[in-house]
Amino acid sequence: MTKSQDKHVLYVKEELAQNNQRATSYDVARAAGVSQSAVSRCFKPGASVSEKMRKRVQEVATVLGYQPNAIARSLITRRSNMVAVVINNDTNLYYPELLVELSRDFNERGVHMLLFTLEHESDVANILDQVWQYQVDGVILAAQLSDTQLSFLGQRDIPFVYYNRTSDSIPCSSVQCDHFEGERLLVDKLIAAKRKRFCIITGPSDSSVSATRMQGALKRLHELDISDVQIIEGDYSYHSGQESLISMIDELDWQPDAVICANDIMALGCIDAARNHFKFKVPKQISIVGFDGAVPASWQAYQLTTVTQPLELMAQAAVDILMQRIEDPSLPPEKRSFSGVFSPGNTL
Amino acid sequence: MTKSQDKHVLYVKEELAQNNQRATSYDVARAAGVSQSAVSRCFKPGASVSEKMRKRVQEVATVLGYQPNAIARSLITRRSNMVAVVINNDTNLYYPELLVELSRDFNERGVHMLLFTLEHESDVANILDQVWQYQVDGVILAAQLSDTQLSFLGQRDIPFVYYNRTSDSIPCSSVQCDHFEGERLLVDKLIAAKRKRFCIITGPSDSSVSATRMQGALKRLHELDISDVQIIEGDYSYHSGQESLISMIDELDWQPDAVICANDIMALGCIDAARNHFKFKVPKQISIVGFDGAVPASWQAYQLTTVTQPLELMAQAAVDILMQRIEDPSLPPEKRSFSGVFSPGNTL
């Protein structure tokens, strides 16, 4: 740089500082004495620009603290490199693990996650408009949508992947653990262990995952001619697992020898209630099974018998499906379903 | 709408559909026969525009499926309504709870979270450039930065709040649980319980939270003339809690009657190793304490003695501090520190 060029750059820098402004590509252009489109080209991978120009612009950009603006660029490329992840159910410790997994997989591809959390699965409508406004490239939906809401995304050409849910009526991509099959397997294991008096602790009534799991268990029980099953609604939390077992036995006067919980965390509460409130030996007097393969289920104090979702595979599959459809929106939807893995544990 | 106006709108709609494009404000303007700036004003709260104009534009926008674009708007308002949240440490189940809390608080203010997760606390440098490129309005940092990295944010006028960390050398906003004080309290409780042979299981060596906690414990122990303390490095996980206790006793041949763990999850592993591997009665033969107030610490199988961070208060404080500085960047940094709450549990 010549001295006078140098002075001019510092003048622009000073001016920006006084006005408390971030440097834009126009400021870099002005300071470097080149056009704004030349600056743009210097920061666009693969764009045609001379080595001398690139060097000069990068020097000036460094002095001014300029960084190409991902958001402005997204208006040109029509890619924001952001995806929305919509999750619900803060009482289920399982989902935070999913977040970490998804975040890792997206970050490896230079894509960032805009996080939308729902207090209740049924709140999803409120956030769809916001998802749209941020012009994300795609959406991972770990919450149930109505067909109308799915159409909203479809009409706006926003690729999305259902996580642990699917729709039979609207074509859509999804990644699931086979909840239905997993519960059938657990029922068969309980029957093999000579269990006779069954009860089920469900998740919240608006949880589609809980509904599918419980249908799987009930269908298998009915096939085996076991129709006298006590069902009680939980909310996926440890405390609801405890309280459900206590009220089932103390209030409903139904003493089960097999408890099927719609998730692991409730099953852990159920184990503690069985051991501490009722002084039952688990599994000698009562078998308790969960679903998920949540981290605490494997801890020595519990060693829960459960079906483990292959979380890493599922997260990776969801990211793959979504990114492929962002790259090429003409790809048809794809559904992938993974079998859960039986974790024998010590409560059956 | 007159018929011919109507027809014109449908023509624009058809054209967009054929080209597979989202409607922009220019498309709405063209279809409604008004200027683009009129359309902008119609979607800007408080802007001056006639009721007739607003009605007409909204009708057309509805037909075309137009929604004002949050990203384009951010280029004008210089606000993206996005904040970055940088977290590390996927082995610590405590942080997912923080995410849910922060997400709730930000969403209430119409602000969305862009999530950056780190495998290791020391990876933070790699993501600062990306944070900057997305032009977020502010950053919550639940990972340690060097002073140089802090200056990077400062020079770019990006407001940020340190979560559970602070800097003594660079002015910055922070929200913390008083780790130092909390550990001193735990040491005093252990001494009151007549404990004599102390050991410490730390977090990973790059965790500043672990370092502060362990300094607090060690300083108090030294004040009480207890200098013979065994220290072993864990990684915040359940398994490292188990293994650390086992290797301390079996390999280092040091049998403690008090174990201070840098977080709750390690303490739970430590309890299980004490009970199952060594057949110790907890707390009769050995006291074990943690730090955090993580959800599983209160489960009946553990009932861990710990110091609980006031998570909701801390998350709310971090959001308040950040949003105030986004609104008014001239506000000076503010540090808020909350005392942890002693949770007696049953392991001391």
Chai-1 contact restraints between the chains, C-beta under 6 A:
chainA,res_idxA,chainB,res_idxB,connection_type,confidence,min_distance_angstrom,max_distance_angstrom,comment,restraint_id
A,Q67,B,W132,contact,1.0,0.0,6.0,A-B,restraint_1
A,Q67,B,Q133,contact,1.0,0.0,6.0,A-B,restraint_2
A,A70,B,Q133,contact,1.0,0.0,6.0,A-B,restraint_3
A,A70,B,Y134,contact,1.0,0.0,6.0,A-B,restraint_4
A,I71,B,I71,contact,1.0,0.0,6.0,A-B,restraint_5
A,I71,B,Q135,contact,1.0,0.0,6.0,A-B,restraint_6
A,D90,B,V100,contact,1.0,0.0,6.0,A-B,restraint_7
A,P96,B,P96,contact,1.0,0.0,6.0,A-B,restraint_8
A,V100,B,D90,contact,1.0,0.0,6.0,A-B,restraint_9
A,V100,B,T117,contact,1.0,0.0,6.0,A-B,restraint_10
A,S103,B,L115,contact,1.0,0.0,6.0,A-B,restraint_11
A,S103,B,T117,contact,1.0,0.0,6.0,A-B,restraint_12
A,H112,B,L114,contact,1.0,0.0,6.0,A-B,restraint_13
A,M113,B,L115,contact,1.0,0.0,6.0,A-B,restraint_14
A,L114,B,H112,contact,1.0,0.0,6.0,A-B,restraint_15
A,L114,B,L114,contact,1.0,0.0,6.0,A-B,restraint_16
A,L115,B,S103,contact,1.0,0.0,6.0,A-B,restraint_17
A,L115,B,M113,contact,1.0,0.0,6.0,A-B,restraint_18
A,L115,B,L115,contact,1.0,0.0,6.0,A-B,restraint_19
A,T117,B,V100,contact,1.0,0.0,6.0,A-B,restraint_20
A,T117,B,S103,contact,1.0,0.0,6.0,A-B,restraint_21
A,W132,B,Q67,contact,1.0,0.0,6.0,A-B,restraint_22
A,Q133,B,Q67,contact,1.0,0.0,6.0,A-B,restraint_23
A,Q133,B,A70,contact,1.0,0.0,6.0,A-B,restraint_24
A,Y134,B,A70,contact,1.0,0.0,6.0,A-B,restraint_25
A,Q135,B,I71,contact,1.0,0.0,6.0,A-B,restraint_26
A,D272,B,Q300,contact,1.0,0.0,6.0,A-B,restraint_27
A,D272,B,A301,contact,1.0,0.0,6.0,A-B,restraint_28
A,N276,B,Q300,contact,1.0,0.0,6.0,A-B,restraint_29
A,P296,B,P296,contact,1.0,0.0,6.0,A-B,restraint_30
A,Q300,B,D272,contact,1.0,0.0,6.0,A-B,restraint_31
A,Q300,B,N276,contact,1.0,0.0,6.0,A-B,restraint_32
A,A301,B,D272,contact,1.0,0.0,6.0,A-B,restraint_33
A,A301,B,A301,contact,1.0,0.0,6.0,A-B,restraint_34
